[in-house]
Amino acid sequence: MKRFLYKLFIGDPAYNTPVRSTPYSTFVRDIYNTWHNKRHHDTGLEKLLRLFLVGVQIIFPGMHLMQLLGKPGIIVRNIVKELYVVCKTVLPFIFLSEGYYHNLWAVGVSVYLMAETVLYVISMIFVSDIFVEPRSYRRNLLMLLLNYIEICLSFAVVYGGLNMLSGKVSSYVDYIYFSVVTSTTIGYGDIYPSSHLGKWVVSSEAILSIAFVGLFLNFFGSKMERTYRRDDE
């Protein structure tokens, strides 16, 4: 059974190569390279944005979790990262289904973890040159889908926890429904924001979702196209 699970999640042990650098050392190296334009000749606002996106990851738990649990090998680190993404996706659903979203701490945790995801996704555009070439772009697309679901569920927690909606709202499912409808820019009108703050949050989700889906599907699609071209050569 142990060998079966190892083969299923880790694969060939030969691929689980030792980790050459820790997340902390990689973080320091990326800050240095970004500041000194080692990989990308940026200036002005672009450089400030890149420095912010690289540096802000230190305040979120993902990097520290990789530091603690990702030492056995590169595949193990990827598995830990995937489990972390899955947990972040499931957590807001638990808040909703169990009624915890009525508490401000649940809203705060959801916003905090969602901010990590949003900033990481944005960094995949503006600082993609510092990321290691992925073993599988399909895996990245799967992670992207989980990130998208997490953002929808986290916004649902915010809508419910801060009582931002009016209309036909009877359960937590309606908050999820409204968040998904907003993210797809459909807007049926049966549920709608009830305050100016709610309108700002709804607008933010709509804008974020358009950028998230459009930019990143295009980004990863072009990456996959280049991969196929290399295979054909």
C-alpha positions in Angstrom: 0.0 0.0 0.0 2.8 2.4 0.8 4.5 1.7 -2.5 1.2 2.2 -4.3 0.6 5.6 -2.7 4.2 6.6 -3.3 3.9 5.7 -7.0 0.5 7.5 -7.2 1.6 10.8 -5.7 5.4 10.9 -6.1 6.0 8.8 -9.2 9.4 7.6 -10.1 11.8 8.3 -7.1 14.4 9.5 -9.6 12.3 12.6 -10.3 12.2 13.5 -6.6 15.5 15.2 -6.8 16.9 17.0 -3.7 15.9 20.6 -3.2 18.9 22.7 -4.0 17.7 25.9 -2.4 15.2 26.7 0.4 12.2 29.0 -0.2 13.8 31.6 2.0 17.1 31.6 0.0 15.1 31.7 -3.2 13.1 34.7 -1.9 16.3 36.6 -1.1 17.8 35.8 -4.5 14.6 36.9 -6.3 14.6 40.2 -4.4 18.2 40.7 -5.3 17.7 39.8 -9.0 14.7 42.0 -9.3 16.4 45.0 -7.7 19.5 44.7 -9.9 17.6 43.9 -13.1 19.3 40.6 -13.4 16.6 38.9 -15.5 14.3 41.7 -16.6 15.2 45.3 -17.5 12.4 47.0 -15.8 12.2 50.6 -14.5 9.8 52.9 -12.7 6.3 51.7 -11.9 7.0 48.3 -13.4 10.0 47.7 -11.1 8.1 48.9 -8.1 5.3 46.5 -8.9 7.7 43.6 -9.4 9.5 44.3 -6.2 6.2 44.4 -4.3 4.9 41.1 -5.8 8.2 39.3 -5.0 8.5 40.8 -1.5 4.9 40.5 -0.3 4.9 36.7 -0.4 6.9 36.8 2.9 3.8 37.8 4.9 1.7 34.8 3.7 1.9 31.2 5.1 2.7 29.5 1.7 6.4 30.3 1.7 6.9 29.3 5.3 5.0 26.0 4.8 7.3 25.2 1.9 10.3 26.0 4.1 9.1 23.6 6.9 7.7 20.7 4.8 9.3 20.9 1.4 12.8 19.6 2.2 12.6 15.9 1.2 12.6 16.6 -2.5 11.2 18.7 -5.4 8.2 16.4 -6.0 7.4 16.3 -2.3 7.5 20.1 -2.2 5.1 20.2 -5.2 2.8 17.8 -3.4 2.8 20.0 -0.3 2.1 23.0 -2.4 -0.9 21.2 -4.0 -2.3 20.2 -0.7 -2.0 23.8 0.5 -3.9 25.0 -2.5 -6.6 22.4 -2.0 -6.9 23.3 1.7 -7.3 27.0 0.8 -10.0 26.1 -1.7 -11.9 23.9 0.8 -11.6 26.2 3.8 -14.0 29.0 2.6 -16.5 26.3 1.7 -16.3 24.9 5.2 -16.8 28.5 6.6 -20.0 28.7 4.4 -21.5 25.3 4.9 -20.9 25.3 8.7 -22.1 28.9 9.2 -18.8 30.3 10.4 -19.0 33.0 7.8 -21.1 35.0 10.3 -18.0 35.6 12.3 -15.6 38.3 11.3 -12.5 36.1 12.0 -13.7 33.7 9.2 -14.1 36.7 6.8 -10.6 37.9 7.8 -9.0 34.5 7.2 -10.7 34.2 3.8 -9.6 37.6 2.7 -6.1 37.0 3.9 -5.7 33.7 2.1 -7.4 35.0 -1.0 -5.0 38.0 -1.1 -2.1 35.5 -1.2 -3.7 33.8 -4.2 -4.6 37.0 -6.1 -1.1 38.4 -5.6 0.5 35.1 -6.7 -1.6 34.9 -9.8 -0.7 38.5 -10.7 3.0 37.7 -10.1 2.7 35.0 -12.7 2.3 37.7 -15.3 4.6 40.4 -14.1 7.4 38.3 -12.5 7.1 35.0 -14.4 10.7 35.2 -15.4 11.8 34.3 -11.9 9.7 31.2 -11.7 11.2 27.8 -12.4 10.1 26.2 -15.6 7.1 23.9 -14.6 7.3 20.2 -15.2 3.7 20.3 -16.5 1.7 23.2 -17.7 -1.4 21.0 -17.3 -0.7 20.9 -13.6 -0.4 24.7 -13.6 -3.8 24.9 -15.3 -5.3 22.6 -12.7 -3.8 24.8 -9.9 -5.3 27.8 -11.7 -8.7 26.3 -11.7 -8.5 25.6 -8.0 -7.3 29.2 -7.4 -10.4 30.5 -9.4 -12.7 28.3 -7.3 -11.0 29.5 -4.1 -11.5 33.2 -5.1 -15.2 32.6 -5.8 -15.8 30.9 -2.5 -13.8 33.5 -0.6 -15.9 36.3 -2.1 -19.0 34.4 -1.1 -17.7 34.3 2.5 -17.2 38.1 2.4 -20.7 38.7 0.9 -22.3 36.5 3.6 -20.2 37.6 6.6 -20.7 41.3 5.9 -24.4 41.1 4.9 -23.7 42.8 1.5 -26.5 41.2 -0.5 -30.3 41.7 -0.8 -32.9 39.8 -2.8 -33.6 36.1 -2.9 -31.0 35.1 -0.3 -31.9 32.2 1.9 -28.8 30.1 2.5 -25.0 30.0 2.0 -25.6 28.4 -1.4 -27.0 31.7 -2.6 -23.8 33.5 -1.7 -21.8 31.0 -3.7 -24.3 31.3 -6.6 -24.0 35.1 -6.6 -20.2 35.0 -6.5 -20.0 32.6 -9.4 -22.6 34.6 -11.4 -20.6 37.7 -10.7 -17.3 36.1 -11.7 -18.8 35.1 -15.0 -20.3 38.6 -15.5 -23.7 37.1 -16.1 -25.7 39.1 -13.5 -29.2 37.7 -13.4 -30.4 40.4 -10.9 -32.3 38.1 -8.5 -29.6 38.9 -5.9 -27.8 42.2 -5.8 -25.5 44.3 -3.5 -27.3 46.2 -0.8 -24.7 48.9 0.1 -22.0 51.0 -1.5 -19.3 48.8 0.0 -21.1 45.7 -1.5 -21.1 47.4 -4.9 -17.3 48.0 -4.7 -16.6 44.4 -3.7 -18.8 43.0 -6.4 -17.1 45.3 -9.0 -13.7 44.1 -7.7 -14.7 40.5 -8.1 -16.0 41.1 -11.7 -12.8 42.9 -12.7 -10.6 40.4 -11.1 -12.3 37.4 -12.6 -12.1 38.9 -16.1 -8.4 39.5 -15.7 -7.9 36.2 -14.0 -9.5 34.1 -16.7 -8.6 36.1 -19.8 -5.0 36.9 -19.0 -4.0 33.6 -17.5 -5.6 31.2 -19.9 -3.9 33.2 -22.6 -0.6 33.1 -20.7 -0.6 29.4 -20.1 -2.0 28.7 -23.5 0.9 30.4 -25.1 3.3 28.5 -22.8 1.8 25.2 -23.9 1.9 26.2 -27.5 5.6 26.8 -27.2 6.1 23.5 -25.5 4.4 21.6 -28.3 6.4 23.5 -30.9 9.6 22.4 -29.2 8.4 18.8 -29.1 7.7 18.9 -32.9 11.2 20.3 -33.7 
